Amino acid sequence: MFERSRHGAVDVITVRDPLNADSAQEMGPVVDDVLGRGQPRLVIDLERVPLINSDGLEWLVELNERSRRRGGAVKLSSPTPLCRDILTITGLDVQFEIFPELIGAVGSFAQ
């Protein structure tokens, strides 16, 4: 399950389950809508994500690439310690800006 919210010009997707193929598929239409509205500014809130598997990692990479092609950015916020380790071990921590709090991730778009 996930929740979408908007903070000014920034879209936030708060994921509440493991980030895997099922959750990525469920979020697909919402992400397509965000990416279809010009220059995407997207934060994926990982605060309640207990685990990211290979499908979830692939989805994040693809989302980042799609966003960049449109002149936008995807930033990650509040990863759990396990998710942070997974991002670090896979090298994705250098492909994404990762913030300890949602407010910092959202605010970074204003800089």
VMD Tcl script that builds the backbone (N, CA, C; Angstrom):
set m [mol new atoms 333]
animate dup $m
set s [atomselect $m all]
$s set {name element resname resid chain x y z} {
  {N N MET 1 A 0.843 -1.177 0.000}
  {CA C MET 1 A 0.000 0.000 0.000}
  {C C MET 1 A 0.889 1.240 0.000}
  {N N PHE 2 A 0.358 2.320 -0.571}
  {CA C PHE 2 A 1.100 3.568 -0.635}
  {C C PHE 2 A 0.118 4.728 -0.578}
  {N N GLU 3 A 0.673 5.891 -0.383}
  {CA C GLU 3 A -0.133 7.112 -0.350}
  {C C GLU 3 A 0.596 8.174 -1.163}
  {N N ARG 4 A -0.162 8.901 -1.947}
  {CA C ARG 4 A 0.401 10.002 -2.727}
  {C C ARG 4 A -0.072 11.319 -2.128}
  {N N SER 5 A 0.848 12.255 -2.004}
  {CA C SER 5 A 0.490 13.592 -1.547}
  {C C SER 5 A 1.298 14.601 -2.347}
  {N N ARG 6 A 0.900 15.838 -2.215}
  {CA C ARG 6 A 1.571 16.914 -2.952}
  {C C ARG 6 A 1.958 17.990 -1.952}
  {N N HIS 7 A 3.208 18.408 -2.022}
  {CA C HIS 7 A 3.735 19.475 -1.169}
  {C C HIS 7 A 4.240 20.565 -2.106}
  {N N GLY 8 A 3.387 21.544 -2.386}
  {CA C GLY 8 A 3.738 22.567 -3.371}
  {C C GLY 8 A 3.887 21.919 -4.732}
  {N N ALA 9 A 5.077 22.059 -5.337}
  {CA C ALA 9 A 5.336 21.494 -6.659}
  {C C ALA 9 A 5.969 20.110 -6.586}
  {N N VAL 10 A 6.023 19.531 -5.383}
  {CA C VAL 10 A 6.691 18.244 -5.186}
  {C C VAL 10 A 5.654 17.163 -4.883}
  {N N ASP 11 A 5.749 16.064 -5.631}
  {CA C ASP 11 A 4.904 14.903 -5.362}
  {C C ASP 11 A 5.647 13.971 -4.422}
  {N N VAL 12 A 4.918 13.436 -3.443}
  {CA C VAL 12 A 5.499 12.494 -2.486}
  {C C VAL 12 A 4.706 11.193 -2.558}
  {N N ILE 13 A 5.439 10.103 -2.686}
  {CA C ILE 13 A 4.824 8.783 -2.599}
  {C C ILE 13 A 5.370 8.130 -1.335}
  {N N THR 14 A 4.479 7.874 -0.394}
  {CA C THR 14 A 4.834 7.227 0.859}
  {C C THR 14 A 4.482 5.755 0.734}
  {N N VAL 15 A 5.509 4.934 0.755}
  {CA C VAL 15 A 5.338 3.494 0.594}
  {C C VAL 15 A 5.226 2.869 1.984}
  {N N ARG 16 A 4.274 1.959 2.152}
  {CA C ARG 16 A 4.023 1.366 3.465}
  {C C ARG 16 A 4.262 -0.146 3.520}
  {N N ASP 17 A 4.745 -0.719 2.442}
  {CA C ASP 17 A 4.981 -2.157 2.356}
  {C C ASP 17 A 6.374 -2.386 1.779}
  {N N PRO 18 A 6.817 -3.635 1.713}
  {CA C PRO 18 A 8.083 -3.902 1.033}
  {C C PRO 18 A 8.034 -3.356 -0.396}
  {N N LEU 19 A 9.148 -2.827 -0.852}
  {CA C LEU 19 A 9.229 -2.308 -2.214}
  {C C LEU 19 A 9.676 -3.471 -3.098}
  {N N ASN 20 A 8.721 -3.991 -3.867}
  {CA C ASN 20 A 8.966 -5.163 -4.699}
  {C C ASN 20 A 8.152 -5.031 -5.986}
  {N N ALA 21 A 8.067 -6.088 -6.760}
  {CA C ALA 21 A 7.351 -6.037 -8.043}
  {C C ALA 21 A 5.883 -5.687 -7.853}
  {N N ASP 22 A 5.247 -6.254 -6.837}
  {CA C ASP 22 A 3.827 -5.984 -6.610}
  {C C ASP 22 A 3.574 -4.519 -6.262}
  {N N SER 23 A 4.358 -3.975 -5.352}
  {CA C SER 23 A 4.137 -2.576 -4.967}
  {C C SER 23 A 4.495 -1.632 -6.112}
  {N N ALA 24 A 5.546 -1.976 -6.869}
  {CA C ALA 24 A 5.920 -1.141 -8.015}
  {C C ALA 24 A 4.809 -1.119 -9.056}
  {N N GLN 25 A 4.215 -2.277 -9.301}
  {CA C GLN 25 A 3.111 -2.354 -10.263}
  {C C GLN 25 A 1.912 -1.548 -9.770}
  {N N GLU 26 A 1.631 -1.637 -8.495}
  {CA C GLU 26 A 0.509 -0.899 -7.914}
  {C C GLU 26 A 0.705 0.611 -8.052}
  {N N MET 27 A 1.943 1.066 -7.899}
  {CA C MET 27 A 2.231 2.504 -7.988}
  {C C MET 27 A 2.380 2.995 -9.421}
  {N N GLY 28 A 2.430 2.086 -10.382}
  {CA C GLY 28 A 2.670 2.441 -11.773}
  {C C GLY 28 A 1.803 3.562 -12.320}
  {N N PRO 29 A 0.472 3.488 -12.207}
  {CA C PRO 29 A -0.369 4.553 -12.751}
  {C C PRO 29 A -0.122 5.913 -12.086}
  {N N VAL 30 A 0.148 5.921 -10.802}
  {CA C VAL 30 A 0.412 7.183 -10.096}
  {C C VAL 30 A 1.724 7.784 -10.587}
  {N N VAL 31 A 2.741 6.951 -10.713}
  {CA C VAL 31 A 4.038 7.422 -11.198}
  {C C VAL 31 A 3.913 7.929 -12.635}
  {N N ASP 32 A 3.170 7.221 -13.464}
  {CA C ASP 32 A 2.961 7.671 -14.840}
  {C C ASP 32 A 2.298 9.043 -14.868}
  {N N ASP 33 A 1.353 9.275 -13.972}
  {CA C ASP 33 A 0.691 10.575 -13.888}
  {C C ASP 33 A 1.683 11.665 -13.491}
  {N N VAL 34 A 2.512 11.396 -12.499}
  {CA C VAL 34 A 3.515 12.374 -12.053}
  {C C VAL 34 A 4.484 12.692 -13.190}
  {N N LEU 35 A 4.963 11.664 -13.856}
  {CA C LEU 35 A 5.942 11.864 -14.926}
  {C C LEU 35 A 5.322 12.522 -16.153}
  {N N GLY 36 A 4.032 12.414 -16.300}
  {CA C GLY 36 A 3.365 12.999 -17.461}
  {C C GLY 36 A 3.042 14.474 -17.314}
  {N N ARG 37 A 3.345 15.061 -16.173}
  {CA C ARG 37 A 3.002 16.468 -15.945}
  {C C ARG 37 A 4.230 17.375 -15.963}
  {N N GLY 38 A 5.023 17.274 -16.998}
  {CA C GLY 38 A 6.158 18.186 -17.116}
  {C C GLY 38 A 7.372 17.691 -16.371}
  {N N GLN 39 A 8.068 18.627 -15.727}
  {CA C GLN 39 A 9.316 18.321 -15.035}
  {C C GLN 39 A 9.014 17.717 -13.659}
  {N N PRO 40 A 9.183 16.409 -13.511}
  {CA C PRO 40 A 8.813 15.760 -12.258}
  {C C PRO 40 A 9.743 16.102 -11.103}
  {N N ARG 41 A 9.138 16.349 -9.968}
  {CA C ARG 41 A 9.848 16.515 -8.702}
  {C C ARG 41 A 9.194 15.516 -7.752}
  {N N LEU 42 A 9.898 14.435 -7.494}
  {CA C LEU 42 A 9.293 13.313 -6.802}
  {C C LEU 42 A 10.153 12.860 -5.634}
  {N N VAL 43 A 9.505 12.657 -4.492}
  {CA C VAL 43 A 10.162 12.086 -3.325}
  {C C VAL 43 A 9.491 10.753 -3.017}
  {N N ILE 44 A 10.309 9.729 -2.846}
  {CA C ILE 44 A 9.816 8.433 -2.409}
  {C C ILE 44 A 10.152 8.325 -0.921}
  {N N ASP 45 A 9.121 8.298 -0.097}
  {CA C ASP 45 A 9.283 8.223 1.357}
  {C C ASP 45 A 9.364 6.752 1.759}
  {N N LEU 46 A 10.515 6.363 2.289}
  {CA C LEU 46 A 10.770 4.960 2.631}
  {C C LEU 46 A 10.664 4.672 4.126}
  {N N GLU 47 A 10.123 5.591 4.877}
  {CA C GLU 47 A 10.107 5.458 6.333}
  {C C GLU 47 A 9.467 4.160 6.819}
  {N N ARG 48 A 8.457 3.685 6.129}
  {CA C ARG 48 A 7.734 2.480 6.572}
  {C C ARG 48 A 8.011 1.262 5.690}
  {N N VAL 49 A 9.064 1.332 4.898}
  {CA C VAL 49 A 9.409 0.222 4.009}
  {C C VAL 49 A 10.367 -0.713 4.749}
  {N N PRO 50 A 9.923 -1.941 5.032}
  {CA C PRO 50 A 10.794 -2.841 5.774}
  {C C PRO 50 A 11.905 -3.464 4.926}
  {N N LEU 51 A 11.706 -3.529 3.595}
  {CA C LEU 51 A 12.648 -4.225 2.729}
  {C C LEU 51 A 12.489 -3.750 1.285}
  {N N ILE 52 A 13.597 -3.681 0.577}
  {CA C ILE 52 A 13.579 -3.417 -0.867}
  {C C ILE 52 A 14.256 -4.611 -1.527}
  {N N ASN 53 A 13.539 -5.301 -2.426}
  {CA C ASN 53 A 14.173 -6.428 -3.119}
  {C C ASN 53 A 14.686 -5.971 -4.481}
  {N N SER 54 A 15.200 -6.906 -5.271}
  {CA C SER 54 A 15.809 -6.542 -6.553}
  {C C SER 54 A 14.804 -5.882 -7.497}
  {N N ASP 55 A 13.554 -6.322 -7.469}
  {CA C ASP 55 A 12.533 -5.690 -8.317}
  {C C ASP 55 A 12.285 -4.249 -7.879}
  {N N GLY 56 A 12.269 -4.015 -6.583}
  {CA C GLY 56 A 12.096 -2.662 -6.070}
  {C C GLY 56 A 13.264 -1.764 -6.434}
  {N N LEU 57 A 14.475 -2.304 -6.361}
  {CA C LEU 57 A 15.663 -1.530 -6.748}
  {C C LEU 57 A 15.620 -1.186 -8.231}
  {N N GLU 58 A 15.241 -2.159 -9.032}
  {CA C GLU 58 A 15.131 -1.928 -10.479}
  {C C GLU 58 A 14.087 -0.858 -10.772}
  {N N TRP 59 A 12.977 -0.901 -10.052}
  {CA C TRP 59 A 11.928 0.100 -10.228}
  {C C TRP 59 A 12.447 1.494 -9.880}
  {N N LEU 60 A 13.199 1.617 -8.800}
  {CA C LEU 60 A 13.756 2.920 -8.422}
  {C C LEU 60 A 14.697 3.450 -9.496}
  {N N VAL 61 A 15.556 2.590 -10.026}
  {CA C VAL 61 A 16.502 3.005 -11.068}
  {C C VAL 61 A 15.748 3.458 -12.315}
  {N N GLU 62 A 14.747 2.678 -12.727}
  {CA C GLU 62 A 13.964 3.039 -13.908}
  {C C GLU 62 A 13.210 4.352 -13.690}
  {N N LEU 63 A 12.641 4.514 -12.522}
  {CA C LEU 63 A 11.920 5.740 -12.187}
  {C C LEU 63 A 12.854 6.938 -12.253}
  {N N ASN 64 A 14.050 6.788 -11.730}
  {CA C ASN 64 A 15.033 7.861 -11.748}
  {C C ASN 64 A 15.411 8.226 -13.187}
  {N N GLU 65 A 15.640 7.229 -14.020}
  {CA C GLU 65 A 16.000 7.465 -15.418}
  {C C GLU 65 A 14.865 8.154 -16.175}
  {N N ARG 66 A 13.650 7.687 -15.967}
  {CA C ARG 66 A 12.496 8.299 -16.639}
  {C C ARG 66 A 12.325 9.751 -16.210}
  {N N SER 67 A 12.521 10.009 -14.941}
  {CA C SER 67 A 12.393 11.370 -14.428}
  {C C SER 67 A 13.480 12.284 -14.998}
  {N N ARG 68 A 14.693 11.808 -15.038}
  {CA C ARG 68 A 15.805 12.618 -15.568}
  {C C ARG 68 A 15.613 12.953 -17.042}
  {N N ARG 69 A 15.067 12.002 -17.798}
  {CA C ARG 69 A 14.810 12.271 -19.221}
  {C C ARG 69 A 13.833 13.424 -19.406}
  {N N ARG 70 A 12.999 13.650 -18.411}
  {CA C ARG 70 A 12.020 14.734 -18.477}
  {C C ARG 70 A 12.517 15.982 -17.744}
  {N N GLY 71 A 13.789 15.981 -17.344}
  {CA C GLY 71 A 14.365 17.138 -16.670}
  {C C GLY 71 A 14.054 17.212 -15.187}
  {N N GLY 72 A 13.597 16.114 -14.610}
  {CA C GLY 72 A 13.212 16.107 -13.204}
  {C C GLY 72 A 14.178 15.333 -12.338}
  {N N ALA 73 A 13.722 15.041 -11.130}
  {CA C ALA 73 A 14.554 14.315 -10.172}
  {C C ALA 73 A 13.688 13.490 -9.241}
  {N N VAL 74 A 14.273 12.386 -8.775}
  {CA C VAL 74 A 13.667 11.550 -7.753}
  {C C VAL 74 A 14.614 11.558 -6.565}
  {N N LYS 75 A 14.075 11.828 -5.390}
  {CA C LYS 75 A 14.867 11.822 -4.166}
  {C C LYS 75 A 14.215 10.858 -3.183}
  {N N LEU 76 A 15.028 10.291 -2.319}
  {CA C LEU 76 A 14.538 9.327 -1.343}
  {C C LEU 76 A 14.614 9.936 0.043}
  {N N SER 77 A 13.633 9.596 0.881}
  {CA C SER 77 A 13.655 10.103 2.249}
  {C C SER 77 A 13.414 8.988 3.247}
  {N N SER 78 A 13.984 9.162 4.407}
  {CA C SER 78 A 13.710 8.367 5.606}
  {C C SER 78 A 13.859 6.854 5.438}
  {N N PRO 79 A 14.920 6.380 4.786}
  {CA C PRO 79 A 15.035 4.926 4.673}
  {C C PRO 79 A 15.290 4.288 6.038}
  {N N THR 80 A 14.712 3.132 6.253}
  {CA C THR 80 A 14.990 2.367 7.459}
  {C C THR 80 A 16.458 1.932 7.409}
  {N N PRO 81 A 17.030 1.536 8.529}
  {CA C PRO 81 A 18.437 1.098 8.501}
  {C C PRO 81 A 18.694 -0.028 7.498}
  {N N LEU 82 A 17.799 -1.013 7.414}
  {CA C LEU 82 A 17.994 -2.095 6.461}
  {C C LEU 82 A 17.933 -1.585 5.024}
  {N N CYS 83 A 16.962 -0.729 4.728}
  {CA C CYS 83 A 16.841 -0.186 3.370}
  {C C CYS 83 A 18.053 0.677 3.032}
  {N N ARG 84 A 18.537 1.428 3.985}
  {CA C ARG 84 A 19.739 2.240 3.767}
  {C C ARG 84 A 20.926 1.334 3.441}
  {N N ASP 85 A 21.062 0.225 4.178}
  {CA C ASP 85 A 22.137 -0.730 3.895}
  {C C ASP 85 A 22.000 -1.324 2.499}
  {N N ILE 86 A 20.787 -1.659 2.106}
  {CA C ILE 86 A 20.549 -2.225 0.775}
  {C C ILE 86 A 20.939 -1.215 -0.301}
  {N N LEU 87 A 20.564 0.034 -0.124}
  {CA C LEU 87 A 20.918 1.071 -1.098}
  {C C LEU 87 A 22.435 1.261 -1.167}
  {N N THR 88 A 23.101 1.184 -0.024}
  {CA C THR 88 A 24.552 1.358 0.020}
  {C C THR 88 A 25.269 0.172 -0.629}
  {N N ILE 89 A 24.866 -1.029 -0.266}
  {CA C ILE 89 A 25.518 -2.236 -0.787}
  {C C ILE 89 A 25.378 -2.331 -2.306}
  {N N THR 90 A 24.251 -1.905 -2.834}
  {CA C THR 90 A 24.013 -1.978 -4.280}
  {C C THR 90 A 24.565 -0.777 -5.039}
  {N N GLY 91 A 25.071 0.211 -4.313}
  {CA C GLY 91 A 25.631 1.396 -4.954}
  {C C GLY 91 A 24.597 2.430 -5.354}
  {N N LEU 92 A 23.347 2.187 -5.023}
  {CA C LEU 92 A 22.312 3.146 -5.406}
  {C C LEU 92 A 22.334 4.398 -4.528}
  {N N ASP 93 A 23.044 4.339 -3.429}
  {CA C ASP 93 A 23.132 5.525 -2.574}
  {C C ASP 93 A 23.868 6.669 -3.264}
  {N N VAL 94 A 24.620 6.385 -4.319}
  {CA C VAL 94 A 25.293 7.455 -5.059}
  {C C VAL 94 A 24.473 7.928 -6.261}
  {N N GLN 95 A 23.438 7.181 -6.615}
  {CA C GLN 95 A 22.580 7.581 -7.729}
  {C C GLN 95 A 21.412 8.456 -7.289}
  {N N PHE 96 A 21.115 8.436 -6.006}
  {CA C PHE 96 A 19.982 9.184 -5.461}
  {C C PHE 96 A 20.452 10.111 -4.352}
  {N N GLU 97 A 19.785 11.243 -4.241}
  {CA C GLU 97 A 19.938 12.044 -3.035}
  {C C GLU 97 A 19.039 11.399 -1.991}
  {N N ILE 98 A 19.608 11.095 -0.841}
  {CA C ILE 98 A 18.872 10.433 0.222}
  {C C ILE 98 A 18.877 11.338 1.444}
  {N N PHE 99 A 17.693 11.607 1.969}
  {CA C PHE 99 A 17.531 12.518 3.095}
  {C C PHE 99 A 16.998 11.759 4.306}
  {N N PRO 100 A 17.441 12.146 5.506}
  {CA C PRO 100 A 16.968 11.461 6.712}
  {C C PRO 100 A 15.516 11.770 7.055}
  {N N GLU 101 A 14.988 12.893 6.519}
  {CA C GLU 101 A 13.610 13.289 6.813}
  {C C GLU 101 A 12.906 13.742 5.543}
  {N N LEU 102 A 11.603 13.547 5.516}
  {CA C LEU 102 A 10.794 13.937 4.367}
  {C C LEU 102 A 10.874 15.433 4.104}
  {N N ILE 103 A 10.802 16.230 5.143}
  {CA C ILE 103 A 10.799 17.686 4.959}
  {C C ILE 103 A 12.082 18.177 4.283}
  {N N GLY 104 A 13.198 17.545 4.586}
  {CA C GLY 104 A 14.461 17.921 3.956}
  {C C GLY 104 A 14.477 17.561 2.480}
  {N N ALA 105 A 13.908 16.410 2.151}
  {CA C ALA 105 A 13.855 15.983 0.747}
  {C C ALA 105 A 12.965 16.907 -0.070}
  {N N VAL 106 A 11.800 17.225 0.475}
  {CA C VAL 106 A 10.872 18.127 -0.225}
  {C C VAL 106 A 11.510 19.516 -0.366}
  {N N GLY 107 A 12.093 20.007 0.705}
  {CA C GLY 107 A 12.693 21.344 0.694}
  {C C GLY 107 A 13.893 21.450 -0.227}
  {N N SER 108 A 14.556 20.339 -0.507}
  {CA C SER 108 A 15.749 20.394 -1.367}
  {C C SER 108 A 15.414 20.815 -2.792}
  {N N PHE 109 A 14.178 20.662 -3.207}
  {CA C PHE 109 A 13.786 21.087 -4.549}
  {C C PHE 109 A 13.726 22.606 -4.667}
  {N N ALA 110 A 13.630 23.296 -3.542}
  {CA C ALA 110 A 13.538 24.761 -3.572}
  {C C ALA 110 A 14.912 25.420 -3.647}
  {N N GLN 111 A 15.949 24.648 -3.457}
  {CA C GLN 111 A 17.309 25.211 -3.451}
  {C C GLN 111 A 17.856 25.365 -4.828}
}
mol reanalyze $m
mol bondsrecalc $m
mol representation Tube
mol addrep $m
